[in-house]
Amino acid sequence: MTEPLRRLRKEKGLTAGEMAVILDIHYVYLYSLEREPYKLSEEILNRLEDRFGIDKEKFKEERDLWIQEKRQKIKELV
């Protein structure tokens, strides 16, 4: 499964830097969100909803599934 934040960024044709500006976050933070299994804050979810018109509950569910898969893969490596 593709990480939902990265998928959204690619669908919109944005670089990480451009999306970070739109979300008013540092691009390094955006990169970490795309790569690491951290839950998105309510503030970031609200910004995604406001600025990209996404359904934040659906997006959160997709992200949670991705996090579960990522954590399972990590466990399998250990």
Secondary structure, 3 states (H helix, E strand, C coil): CCCHHHHHHHHCCCCHHHHHHHHCCCHHHHHHHHHCCCCCCHHHHHHHHHHHCCCHHHHHHHHHHHHHHHHHHHHHHC
